């Protein structure tokens, strides 16, 4: 982007779309999980609710995996850009 050319980065678009779908879904799942837990407490249920924890955990984990993969890819792209810019600067200095 520094050279005046604009290009589409599909990883950013896909991550944005995935986040736009998953953030509201994530909040909904957490809200419903807390509602189930509240109903269990109010009704005097003394057992465990592992399925609620698992459902909330799966939704949060899927979002973390996708965003983690995007950030890892972004880091690699940034390192590659820095390396290519450094090479260009070295080549420019040699030409002078």
C-alpha positions as CSV (number, residue, x, y, z in Angstrom):
1,X,0.0,0.0,0.0
2,X,3.0,2.3,0.4
3,X,3.7,2.4,-3.3
4,X,0.2,3.8,-4.2
5,X,-1.3,0.5,-5.2
6,X,-4.4,-0.7,-3.5
7,X,-5.2,-4.4,-3.3
8,X,-7.8,-6.5,-1.6
9,X,-6.7,-8.7,1.3
10,X,-9.2,-11.5,1.4
11,X,-8.0,-12.7,4.8
12,X,-9.1,-9.3,6.3
13,X,-12.5,-9.5,4.6
14,X,-13.1,-13.1,5.7
15,X,-12.0,-12.3,9.2
16,X,-14.2,-9.3,9.4
17,X,-17.3,-11.2,8.1
18,X,-16.6,-14.1,10.4
19,X,-16.3,-11.7,13.4
20,X,-19.5,-9.8,12.4
21,X,-21.4,-13.1,12.5
22,X,-19.6,-14.7,15.5
23,X,-19.5,-11.7,18.0
24,X,-23.3,-11.4,18.2
25,X,-23.7,-15.2,18.2
26,X,-21.1,-15.4,21.0
27,X,-22.9,-12.8,23.1
28,X,-26.2,-14.7,22.5
29,X,-24.7,-18.0,23.6
30,X,-23.1,-16.5,26.7
31,X,-26.4,-14.8,27.6
32,X,-28.4,-18.0,27.1
33,X,-25.8,-20.0,29.1
34,X,-26.0,-17.5,32.0
35,X,-29.8,-17.6,31.8
36,X,-29.8,-21.4,32.1
37,X,-27.4,-21.2,35.0
38,X,-29.6,-18.6,36.7
39,X,-32.7,-20.8,36.2
40,X,-30.7,-23.7,37.8
41,X,-29.7,-21.6,40.8
42,X,-33.3,-20.2,41.3
43,X,-34.8,-23.6,41.1
44,X,-32.4,-25.1,43.6
45,X,-30.5,-27.4,41.2
46,X,-27.3,-28.5,42.9
47,X,-25.7,-30.5,40.0
48,X,-23.1,-29.5,37.5
49,X,-23.9,-27.8,34.2
50,X,-20.9,-29.0,32.0
51,X,-22.8,-28.8,28.8
52,X,-23.4,-25.0,29.3
53,X,-19.7,-24.5,29.9
54,X,-18.8,-26.6,26.8
55,X,-21.2,-24.7,24.5
56,X,-19.9,-21.3,25.6
57,X,-16.3,-22.6,25.4
58,X,-16.7,-24.0,21.9
59,X,-18.1,-20.7,20.5
60,X,-15.4,-18.7,22.2
61,X,-12.7,-21.1,21.1
62,X,-13.8,-21.0,17.4
63,X,-13.6,-17.2,17.5
64,X,-10.1,-17.3,19.1
65,X,-8.8,-19.8,16.6
66,X,-9.9,-17.8,13.6
67,X,-8.6,-14.5,15.0
68,X,-5.4,-16.1,16.1
69,X,-4.8,-17.6,12.7
70,X,-5.4,-14.1,11.1
71,X,-3.0,-12.4,13.5
72,X,-0.3,-15.0,12.8
73,X,-0.8,-14.5,9.1
74,X,-0.7,-10.8,9.5
75,X,2.5,-11.0,11.5
76,X,4.2,-13.1,8.8
77,X,3.1,-10.6,6.1
78,X,4.5,-7.7,8.1
79,X,7.8,-9.5,8.5
80,X,8.0,-10.2,4.8
81,X,7.2,-6.6,4.0
82,X,9.9,-5.3,6.3
83,X,12.4,-7.7,4.8
84,X,11.5,-6.6,1.2
85,X,11.6,-2.9,2.2
86,X,15.0,-3.4,3.8
87,X,16.3,-5.1,0.6
88,X,14.9,-2.2,-1.5
89,X,16.7,0.3,0.7
90,X,20.0,-1.6,0.5
91,X,19.6,-1.8,-3.3
92,X,18.9,1.9,-3.5
93,X,22.0,2.8,-1.4
94,X,24.1,0.6,-3.7
95,X,22.9,2.5,-6.7
96,X,23.9,5.8,-5.2
